[in-house]
Amino acid sequence: MRLGVLDVGSNTVHLLVVDAHPGARPLPAHSHKADLRLAQLLDGDGAVGPDGVDKLIAVVLDALQAAEDKGVEDLLPFATSAVREASNADDVLARVKDATGVELQVLTGEEEARLTFLAARRWFGWSAGKLLVLDIGGGSLEIAYGIDEEPDAAVSLPLGAGRLTAGWLPGDPPAPEDVRALRRHVRAQIARTVGEFSRLGVADHVVATSKTFKQLARLAGAARSAEGPYVQRELKRESLEGWVPQLAGMTAEQRADLPGVSEGRAGQLLAGALVAEGAMDLFGVETLEICPWALREGVILRRLDHMAAE
């Protein structure tokens, strides 16, 4: 059957259409994406203003049309941190439902981490052993660890690249003291969680998902996305540590000229790099592997599992 997953994130609203059935690997059929920057549409009280809600409704309607055009039988709509943390989240969800008929499921941060872990586990298989999975989104950082399909530990931290850029790096390029302050903040936040994971043992593989990690790996010499999802891609901490000061000295426009960096993500790449560097350092990771699957695939896989059990 043809499934669609509608992901209302902090940066983008992304419809992923796949052909799938229980027991089989989902095959991508179509991708429809809109840069909404929902996290940046919050007002001083943390609410999504009327204009922001109108934009969200328009984007969701466009995605619904694309889903219909592509023959989607079952749509799985969800929202992450930007909607979850909005002070008027209930009103936003109600307006979207009234205007579009779409009832967005708001995932908790821990649910995000667990579903992303499921996607990574299915991609790498049982032979990968214990996995430590890292995902940097626009609003949050998810960390999960385990040997099964359900992680033994999963946390979500408010360390998304978009959130940190808006709150900590106002300059373009940012002031060196702002970069240092953000670096201290990121590492203090991550350090609080390290003990919870270190008690569980050393991971056999450290895996990273998300656009931020993919772009950082590309900067460090990983294969282009055009070479396909089955090419092994890695990110070494040594390479990342060399790139962080370079990114800090660039404007967003200059970063957008780097290989693999999109114009829409260039402004928040430095904050994402500081989070990635801090996580790899504090967890003692020298090299991590890039996983093509992430939260959207995790949502699809969970739905297929439920279908198989019915």
C-alpha positions as a Python dict, from the first residue, in 0.01 Angstrom:
ca = {
    (1, 'M'): (0, 0, 0),
    (2, 'R'): (103, 361, -38),
    (3, 'L'): (164, 542, 291),
    (4, 'G'): (235, 907, 353),
    (5, 'V'): (397, 1054, 661),
    (6, 'L'): (347, 1426, 721),
    (7, 'D'): (616, 1568, 947),
    (8, 'V'): (549, 1917, 1087),
    (9, 'G'): (892, 2002, 1223),
    (10, 'S'): (1067, 2311, 1353),
    (11, 'N'): (1229, 2384, 1016),
    (12, 'T'): (1017, 2217, 750),
    (13, 'V'): (687, 2049, 679),
    (14, 'H'): (780, 1732, 493),
    (15, 'L'): (553, 1478, 327),
    (16, 'L'): (726, 1149, 254),
    (17, 'V'): (534, 899, 41),
    (18, 'V'): (643, 534, 43),
    (19, 'D'): (524, 205, -99),
    (20, 'A'): (518, -40, 188),
    (21, 'H'): (363, -344, 344),
    (22, 'P'): (438, -535, 665),
    (23, 'G'): (765, -728, 651),
    (24, 'A'): (908, -530, 360),
    (25, 'R'): (1141, -234, 334),
    (26, 'P'): (951, 90, 265),
    (27, 'L'): (1039, 222, -81),
    (28, 'P'): (1040, 602, -125),
    (29, 'A'): (797, 715, -394),
    (30, 'H'): (770, 1091, -349),
    (31, 'S'): (893, 1375, -129),
    (32, 'H'): (719, 1710, -84),
    (33, 'K'): (885, 1968, 138),
    (34, 'A'): (816, 2327, 243),
    (35, 'D'): (1047, 2548, 451),
    (36, 'L'): (811, 2692, 711),
    (37, 'R'): (1054, 2774, 996),
    (38, 'L'): (770, 2731, 1244),
    (39, 'A'): (1002, 2775, 1543),
    (40, 'Q'): (1086, 3125, 1417),
    (41, 'L'): (719, 3221, 1394),
    (42, 'L'): (670, 3212, 1771),
    (43, 'D'): (596, 3545, 1938),
    (44, 'G'): (740, 3677, 2263),
    (45, 'D'): (499, 3463, 2464),
    (46, 'G'): (599, 3145, 2282),
    (47, 'A'): (277, 3129, 2081),
    (48, 'V'): (234, 3072, 1709),
    (49, 'G'): (69, 3390, 1585),
    (50, 'P'): (-233, 3401, 1351),
    (51, 'D'): (-13, 3455, 1045),
    (52, 'G'): (201, 3157, 1142),
    (53, 'V'): (-103, 2935, 1182),
    (54, 'D'): (-236, 3051, 845),
    (55, 'K'): (97, 2962, 683),
    (56, 'L'): (95, 2621, 852),
    (57, 'I'): (-259, 2553, 729),
    (58, 'A'): (-164, 2651, 374),
    (59, 'V'): (139, 2421, 378),
    (60, 'V'): (-63, 2130, 518),
    (61, 'L'): (-327, 2180, 247),
    (62, 'D'): (-54, 2171, -18),
    (63, 'A'): (83, 1850, 133),
    (64, 'L'): (-265, 1695, 136),
    (65, 'Q'): (-304, 1774, -232),
    (66, 'A'): (34, 1618, -305),
    (67, 'A'): (-64, 1309, -106),
    (68, 'E'): (-387, 1279, -302),
    (69, 'D'): (-206, 1327, -632),
    (70, 'K'): (34, 1044, -544),
    (71, 'G'): (-240, 805, -438),
    (72, 'V'): (-167, 792, -65),
    (73, 'E'): (-408, 554, 110),
    (74, 'D'): (-308, 623, 470),
    (75, 'L'): (-161, 951, 597),
    (76, 'L'): (35, 959, 924),
    (77, 'P'): (54, 1324, 1038),
    (78, 'F'): (267, 1430, 1334),
    (79, 'A'): (430, 1737, 1485),
    (80, 'T'): (748, 1776, 1689),
    (81, 'S'): (904, 2035, 1918),
    (82, 'A'): (789, 2362, 1757),
    (83, 'V'): (420, 2272, 1800),
    (84, 'R'): (479, 2071, 2117),
    (85, 'E'): (632, 2368, 2297),
    (86, 'A'): (411, 2644, 2161),
    (87, 'S'): (212, 2807, 2442),
    (88, 'N'): (-102, 2788, 2227),
    (89, 'A'): (-41, 2436, 2093),
    (90, 'D'): (-401, 2324, 2153),
    (91, 'D'): (-538, 2618, 1958),
    (92, 'V'): (-293, 2557, 1672),
    (93, 'L'): (-389, 2191, 1650),
    (94, 'A'): (-761, 2274, 1660),
    (95, 'R'): (-730, 2535, 1382),
    (96, 'V'): (-532, 2296, 1163),
    (97, 'K'): (-789, 2022, 1214),
    (98, 'D'): (-1084, 2254, 1144),
    (99, 'A'): (-925, 2394, 827),
    (100, 'T'): (-772, 2077, 683),
    (101, 'G'): (-925, 1778, 857),
    (102, 'V'): (-576, 1670, 961),
    (103, 'E'): (-534, 1576, 1327),
    (104, 'L'): (-165, 1615, 1404),
    (105, 'Q'): (-24, 1375, 1659),
    (106, 'V'): (218, 1566, 1879),
    (107, 'L'): (514, 1345, 1963),
    (108, 'T'): (697, 1384, 2290),
    (109, 'G'): (1073, 1425, 2275),
    (110, 'E'): (1121, 1075, 2409),
    (111, 'E'): (887, 934, 2143),
    (112, 'E'): (1095, 1110, 1878),
    (113, 'A'): (1410, 950, 2017),
    (114, 'R'): (1251, 604, 2034),
    (115, 'L'): (1108, 614, 1682),
    (116, 'T'): (1435, 740, 1538),
    (117, 'F'): (1615, 459, 1720),
    (118, 'L'): (1372, 206, 1567),
    (119, 'A'): (1454, 336, 1219),
    (120, 'A'): (1828, 313, 1282),
    (121, 'R'): (1797, -39, 1425),
    (122, 'R'): (1604, -161, 1123),
    (123, 'W'): (1853, 2, 885),
    (124, 'F'): (2165, -144, 1046),
    (125, 'G'): (2012, -474, 1160),
    (126, 'W'): (2070, -694, 1462),
    (127, 'S'): (2434, -760, 1378),
    (128, 'A'): (2515, -397, 1464),
    (129, 'G'): (2480, -481, 1833),
    (130, 'K'): (2439, -196, 2080),
    (131, 'L'): (2355, 134, 1910),
    (132, 'L'): (2395, 489, 2033),
    (133, 'V'): (2178, 708, 1810),
    (134, 'L'): (2204, 1089, 1786),
    (135, 'D'): (1963, 1316, 1599),
    (136, 'I'): (1985, 1696, 1577),
    (137, 'G'): (1661, 1859, 1468),
    (138, 'G'): (1556, 2219, 1445),
    (139, 'G'): (1425, 2227, 1801),
    (140, 'S'): (1585, 1941, 1989),
    (141, 'L'): (1863, 1684, 2018),
    (142, 'E'): (1753, 1323, 2062),
    (143, 'I'): (1978, 1057, 2211),
    (144, 'A'): (1890, 687, 2240),
    (145, 'Y'): (2082, 370, 2328),
    (146, 'G'): (1999, 1, 2321),
    (147, 'I'): (2043, -344, 2177),
    (148, 'D'): (1677, -417, 2092),
    (149, 'E'): (1424, -227, 1882),
    (150, 'E'): (1311, -38, 2190),
    (151, 'P'): (1602, 159, 2337),
    (152, 'D'): (1709, 111, 2697),
    (153, 'A'): (1746, 488, 2737),
    (154, 'A'): (1606, 777, 2534),
    (155, 'V'): (1617, 1149, 2603),
    (156, 'S'): (1538, 1473, 2424),
    (157, 'L'): (1727, 1795, 2497),
    (158, 'P'): (1633, 2150, 2385),
    (159, 'L'): (1944, 2172, 2168),
    (160, 'G'): (1805, 2195, 1816),
    (161, 'A'): (2009, 2386, 1561),
    (162, 'G'): (1733, 2634, 1477),
    (163, 'R'): (1642, 2701, 1839),
    (164, 'L'): (2003, 2763, 1941),
    (165, 'T'): (2079, 2985, 1643),
    (166, 'A'): (1779, 3208, 1716),
    (167, 'G'): (1850, 3226, 2088),
    (168, 'W'): (2230, 3242, 2104),
    (169, 'L'): (2384, 3350, 1772),
    (170, 'P'): (2233, 3681, 1658),
    (171, 'G'): (2529, 3798, 1450),
    (172, 'D'): (2625, 3701, 1097),
    (173, 'P'): (2894, 3593, 1143),
    (174, 'P'): (2833, 3548, 1516),
    (175, 'A'): (3050, 3721, 1773),
    (176, 'P'): (3324, 3496, 1917),
    (177, 'E'): (3194, 3548, 2272),
    (178, 'D'): (2846, 3431, 2162),
    (179, 'V'): (2995, 3117, 2008),
    (180, 'R'): (3187, 3043, 2328),
    (181, 'A'): (2877, 3099, 2541),
    (182, 'L'): (2672, 2863, 2323),
    (183, 'R'): (2950, 2604, 2335),
    (184, 'R'): (2945, 2613, 2717),
    (185, 'H'): (2565, 2589, 2725),
    (186, 'V'): (2551, 2293, 2484),
    (187, 'R'): (2815, 2094, 2669),
    (188, 'A'): (2660, 2158, 3009),
    (189, 'Q'): (2323, 2032, 2882),
    (190, 'I'): (2467, 1719, 2722),
    (191, 'A'): (2693, 1642, 3017),
    (192, 'R'): (2390, 1602, 3244),
    (193, 'T'): (2277, 1300, 3043),
    (194, 'V'): (2609, 1122, 2982),
    (195, 'G'): (2603, 932, 3310),
    (196, 'E'): (2262, 782, 3235),
    (197, 'F'): (2399, 630, 2914),
    (198, 'S'): (2751, 539, 3027),
    (199, 'R'): (2610, 304, 3292),
    (200, 'L'): (2461, 96, 3009),
    (201, 'G'): (2797, 14, 2852),
    (202, 'V'): (2988, 103, 2540),
    (203, 'A'): (2798, 109, 2210),
    (204, 'D'): (2912, -115, 1927),
    (205, 'H'): (2809, 149, 1673),
    (206, 'V'): (2737, 519, 1709),
    (207, 'V'): (2482, 633, 1453),
    (208, 'A'): (2369, 982, 1355),
    (209, 'T'): (2058, 1082, 1164),
    (210, 'S'): (1919, 1419, 1050),
    (211, 'K'): (2007, 1679, 789),
    (212, 'T'): (2258, 1849, 1018),
    (213, 'F'): (2474, 1541, 1058),
    (214, 'K'): (2448, 1461, 687),
    (215, 'Q'): (2570, 1808, 595),
    (216, 'L'): (2856, 1794, 845),
    (217, 'A'): (2962, 1455, 712),
    (218, 'R'): (2954, 1591, 356),
    (219, 'L'): (3179, 1881, 461),
    (220, 'A'): (3419, 1627, 609),
    (221, 'G'): (3440, 1439, 278),
    (222, 'A'): (3150, 1192, 283),
    (223, 'A'): (2982, 1090, -42),
    (224, 'R'): (2722, 1316, -200),
    (225, 'S'): (2355, 1232, -147),
    (226, 'A'): (2328, 1173, -523),
    (227, 'E'): (2541, 861, -482),
    (228, 'G'): (2253, 692, -304),
    (229, 'P'): (2160, 579, 48),
    (230, 'Y'): (2368, 260, 50),
    (231, 'V'): (2708, 429, 35),
    (232, 'Q'): (2866, 421, 380),
    (233, 'R'): (2910, 770, 522),
    (234, 'E'): (3103, 861, 835),
    (235, 'L'): (3186, 1168, 1038),
    (236, 'K'): (3510, 1179, 1235),
    (237, 'R'): (3535, 1402, 1540),
    (238, 'E'): (3880, 1520, 1434),
    (239, 'S'): (3739, 1648, 1104),
    (240, 'L'): (3444, 1814, 1276),
    (241, 'E'): (3671, 1989, 1525),
    (242, 'G'): (3860, 2136, 1232),
    (243, 'W'): (3544, 2267, 1070),
    (244, 'V'): (3383, 2433, 1374),
    (245, 'P'): (3615, 2738, 1389),
    (246, 'Q'): (3588, 2777, 1012),
    (247, 'L'): (3207, 2778, 1027),
    (248, 'A'): (3218, 3025, 1316),
    (249, 'G'): (3404, 3276, 1101),
    (250, 'M'): (3168, 3251, 802),
    (251, 'T'): (2848, 3431, 720),
    (252, 'A'): (2540, 3226, 638),
    (253, 'E'): (2586, 3317, 272),
    (254, 'Q'): (2942, 3184, 276),
    (255, 'R'): (2833, 2859, 443),
    (256, 'A'): (2569, 2811, 175),
    (257, 'D'): (2849, 2787, -82),
    (258, 'L'): (3003, 2486, 96),
    (259, 'P'): (2948, 2138, -50),
    (260, 'G'): (2624, 1979, 64),
    (261, 'V'): (2500, 2282, 258),
    (262, 'S'): (2158, 2415, 157),
    (263, 'E'): (2080, 2785, 171),
    (264, 'G'): (1792, 2725, 411),
    (265, 'R'): (2011, 2539, 661),
    (266, 'A'): (2330, 2744, 629),
    (267, 'G'): (2237, 2990, 902),
    (268, 'Q'): (2198, 2721, 1167),
    (269, 'L'): (2482, 2492, 1064),
    (270, 'L'): (2728, 2634, 1319),
    (271, 'A'): (2492, 2569, 1610),
    (272, 'G'): (2435, 2216, 1480),
    (273, 'A'): (2810, 2163, 1452),
    (274, 'L'): (2862, 2275, 1812),
    (275, 'V'): (2599, 2027, 1928),
    (276, 'A'): (2748, 1745, 1719),
    (277, 'E'): (3100, 1822, 1840),
    (278, 'G'): (2988, 1841, 2203),
    (279, 'A'): (2796, 1513, 2184),
    (280, 'M'): (3081, 1326, 2016),
    (281, 'D'): (3336, 1462, 2265),
    (282, 'L'): (3134, 1402, 2582),
    (283, 'F'): (3026, 1053, 2474),
    (284, 'G'): (3383, 968, 2369),
    (285, 'V'): (3294, 911, 2002),
    (286, 'E'): (3576, 927, 1749),
    (287, 'T'): (3372, 821, 1444),
    (288, 'L'): (2999, 791, 1384),
    (289, 'E'): (2802, 643, 1095),
    (290, 'I'): (2532, 832, 907),
    (291, 'C'): (2195, 657, 884),
    (292, 'P'): (1967, 748, 591),
    (293, 'W'): (1657, 663, 793),
    (294, 'A'): (1529, 876, 1080),
    (295, 'L'): (1206, 981, 1251),
    (296, 'R'): (975, 971, 948),
    (297, 'E'): (1085, 617, 864),
    (298, 'G'): (1041, 521, 1229),
    (299, 'V'): (681, 641, 1220),
    (300, 'I'): (618, 437, 904),
    (301, 'L'): (782, 125, 1048),
    (302, 'R'): (577, 148, 1367),
    (303, 'R'): (258, 178, 1161),
    (304, 'L'): (353, -128, 955),
    (305, 'D'): (421, -323, 1273),
    (306, 'H'): (73, -236, 1400),
    (307, 'M'): (-80, -341, 1068),
    (308, 'A'): (97, -676, 1088),
    (309, 'A'): (-37, -732, 1440),
    (310, 'E'): (-399, -654, 1350),
}
